[in-house]
Amino acid sequence: MEALTWAEILSRMFYQLIPVWIALIATFSISIYYKRNLGLYGKLFDSPIGMIGFGIVLFWAYVGFFAGAFDMISTHDPLSQVSGMKNKVPGTPFRGAEEGDYAFYLLGGDHLARDVFSRVMDGASIIIVIAPLATLFAFMVGITLGLPAGYYGGKLDTLLSFVANLILAFPVILLFYLLVTPEIRMTGLPQYMAIFLFSFPILFFAVLINTRFYIEPKKRNILMIIIVGLLGYLYLSLINEPGSKVTIFNTIDGFDVPGGLLTVFVSVVFVNSPTVFRIVRGLTLDIKTRDYVSAAQTRGEGAWYIMLWEILPNARGPLIVDFCLRIGYTTILLGTLGFFGLGLDPESPNWGATINEGRKLLSIYPHPALPPAFALLSLVLGLNLLADGLREESLKD
Amino acid sequence: MGQFILRRVGLMLITSICLTFIVFFLTNLFPNLEKLAKTQGNFRMSEAEVTSFLEDRGYLQPLPIKYGQWLGVLPGYVIEGKDGTIRGKCIKPGMQAEDAATFCGVLQGDWGYSTVFKDDIGKLVLIRLSLTGKLMFWVMILMIPSALIIGILAGMREGSRTDRTLSTFSITTTATPEYVSGVIFIAVFSSTAFGLKWFKGTATKAMEDANFENFFLPVLTIALYGMGYIARMTRASMAEVMTAQYIRTARLKGVSFGNIVVKHALRNALIAPFTVIMLQFPWLLNGVVIVETLFNYKGFGWVLVQAAGNNDVELLLAVSAVSVVVVLLTQLISDIGYVYLNPRISVS
């Protein structure tokens, strides 16, 4: 069989991505049609930059979704090594193709003869789950600590700010090298950190519900049991892992996080939360001087009610913008970890590890390293453009 | 002002002590020490052998005591090993036990001995730092002027086509981490596949003899990532200054646009970017680690990776102490500089 030309490669990739295009067009047409009723999200479609950014982000989100959940986009198994396909250029026919096999390596093979196209597409499904989730956890920690630090001030603020600055003064890579090694995992330290860091979301929601509904104890108790119970179950399943230091909850352990993933997750949350803390603290210092906060204080509202239901909603604009930027930054961090071969299984198709493996033969065979590099670049760029668009639109009113 | 600096220096000292203690704690966890013993001795050591190896070299003393010895506030250990040789923290190879000093820590200027490079750490780190210094110097030379020019050109006329183009460019550079841009540059400019062999893909030769061909790509890779952020800050601050009252007055007075930008707006617009440039140092440190690994330039960042990968405890401590001091010093300089540049802010 003949090797494909670039035009054929591109058209075949386009064909392979058809589910993504359909989902993208559907989302965009529905959103643009109803954009007047959709608040800030709808306004995004007024700014071309925001729309482009959102499009790119959504593209990768759908790629990750279809590749991860339905195994649709990729043409080959991202881990299987096929003899004779080592370092082959894009468009090489698949050697020994049988009935049902895809007949080409669209973007060539890497140094272990795996399909680059499938690895990039499957890598998206890892990133789109871990990056937003880790960012969300970092925000929970940052908000839960930043609000009281800014609101109360004093000794609490000094202490928390000192700790935050301490973590920020660490070079990130050094911290990763210290935390994300198999030896450290053996000591159980990441799990202890997980116990500490992941308790913040539960704390956050418990206080959130209590401050809002404490006058209606019945409603509060029901909500509290449902939400805190659910979160608590997830929390215990997350921190517990058979065969490690934390095994006391083995009986109710719902799912296992594969080895190394928890460590990566914890370190990324740990690195991100001090910055979020500083942003939230700064916003709180600014907002607590407003009249509506004084009004709530005069009404006799509790401190946590004011923080969570008066200050936090009014700080949402900058926080949403920063959330988008920070997902991008987390993506870069995850790539850095992969690049240094830390944490995630080096076999797994995450983009950082794929770039790292591809760079070894870069001057002879650049094709295995370039697709994941451009994928990561475009996703982060999309998130940055999205944040820019959101900032512009939220400043308009 | 003097008191302000004094307080900041004090805070800096506390921070670096805390941080080095954390590094000390993490590197001295038992699995890490076990790995160290096995790489130093041999991989087939039994558990008892590992313990005696570590005990003879003072690794199994209580943590605060070990930390005190490293700092140089407690006398260094002298242990007679099970094999009969006397080892001490202050007894260098080829030295008699009687000649050694009692205290030998950081305070005495002794950073210890690297188990990976088999060399004195103080000397080693200094050489590597000077290599990284060379890299950073050229990064600064390239990054700061281009970032400021891009920012000023973009902020001069907000919303114009130049502004849109340059802003998109700076967003793109901030979205491109070093390991992505470095890989793309090497692939495009130095691989046989693209055929443009303009630059070298490694910078190993640049350590002794840096020239444009082998040094430009690493410098560009680091500079590009930092550039976008500084340019965006400059643009924002320039755009804000350009809407100020006194700029309008100057315009109505009939001052030419070029003169307004250069003589009236520039100084005020550069206050914010100055602090940002200083605060970029910690980020640049990350970039240095990635780029030095990617281009095989054996500087400070490369040493960090080697030390961390092999759990070379004392080298890691030295590296983290140096980088923490660099980070905190730049924060201090940025604060002081901000006060001097901006007459509206005072330290009290």
Chai-1 contact restraints between the chains, C-beta under 6 A:
chainA,res_idxA,chainB,res_idxB,connection_type,confidence,min_distance_angstrom,max_distance_angstrom,comment,restraint_id
A,L166,B,T15,contact,1.0,0.0,6.0,A-B,restraint_1
A,L166,B,C18,contact,1.0,0.0,6.0,A-B,restraint_2
A,A169,B,V324,contact,1.0,0.0,6.0,A-B,restraint_3
A,A169,B,V327,contact,1.0,0.0,6.0,A-B,restraint_4
A,P171,B,L285,contact,1.0,0.0,6.0,A-B,restraint_5
A,P171,B,S323,contact,1.0,0.0,6.0,A-B,restraint_6
A,V172,B,N286,contact,1.0,0.0,6.0,A-B,restraint_7
A,I173,B,N286,contact,1.0,0.0,6.0,A-B,restraint_8
A,I173,B,V289,contact,1.0,0.0,6.0,A-B,restraint_9
A,L174,B,S320,contact,1.0,0.0,6.0,A-B,restraint_10
A,Y177,B,A308,contact,1.0,0.0,6.0,A-B,restraint_11
A,L178,B,L26,contact,1.0,0.0,6.0,A-B,restraint_12
A,E183,B,P31,contact,1.0,0.0,6.0,A-B,restraint_13
A,E183,B,N32,contact,1.0,0.0,6.0,A-B,restraint_14
A,E183,B,K35,contact,1.0,0.0,6.0,A-B,restraint_15
A,M186,B,P31,contact,1.0,0.0,6.0,A-B,restraint_16
A,T187,B,L29,contact,1.0,0.0,6.0,A-B,restraint_17
A,T187,B,P31,contact,1.0,0.0,6.0,A-B,restraint_18
A,I332,B,P177,contact,1.0,0.0,6.0,A-B,restraint_19
A,F339,B,Y179,contact,1.0,0.0,6.0,A-B,restraint_20
A,I355,B,V183,contact,1.0,0.0,6.0,A-B,restraint_21
A,R359,B,V183,contact,1.0,0.0,6.0,A-B,restraint_22
A,L362,B,I186,contact,1.0,0.0,6.0,A-B,restraint_23
A,L362,B,A187,contact,1.0,0.0,6.0,A-B,restraint_24
A,S363,B,S190,contact,1.0,0.0,6.0,A-B,restraint_25
A,S363,B,S191,contact,1.0,0.0,6.0,A-B,restraint_26
A,S363,B,G201,contact,1.0,0.0,6.0,A-B,restraint_27
A,P366,B,A187,contact,1.0,0.0,6.0,A-B,restraint_28
A,P366,B,S191,contact,1.0,0.0,6.0,A-B,restraint_29
A,P366,B,A193,contact,1.0,0.0,6.0,A-B,restraint_30
A,A369,B,V183,contact,1.0,0.0,6.0,A-B,restraint_31
A,L370,B,A187,contact,1.0,0.0,6.0,A-B,restraint_32
A,A373,B,V180,contact,1.0,0.0,6.0,A-B,restraint_33
A,A373,B,V183,contact,1.0,0.0,6.0,A-B,restraint_34
A,A373,B,I184,contact,1.0,0.0,6.0,A-B,restraint_35
A,L376,B,V180,contact,1.0,0.0,6.0,A-B,restraint_36
A,L377,B,T176,contact,1.0,0.0,6.0,A-B,restraint_37
A,L377,B,V180,contact,1.0,0.0,6.0,A-B,restraint_38
A,V380,B,A175,contact,1.0,0.0,6.0,A-B,restraint_39
A,L381,B,T172,contact,1.0,0.0,6.0,A-B,restraint_40
A,L381,B,A175,contact,1.0,0.0,6.0,A-B,restraint_41
A,N384,B,I171,contact,1.0,0.0,6.0,A-B,restraint_42
A,N384,B,A175,contact,1.0,0.0,6.0,A-B,restraint_43
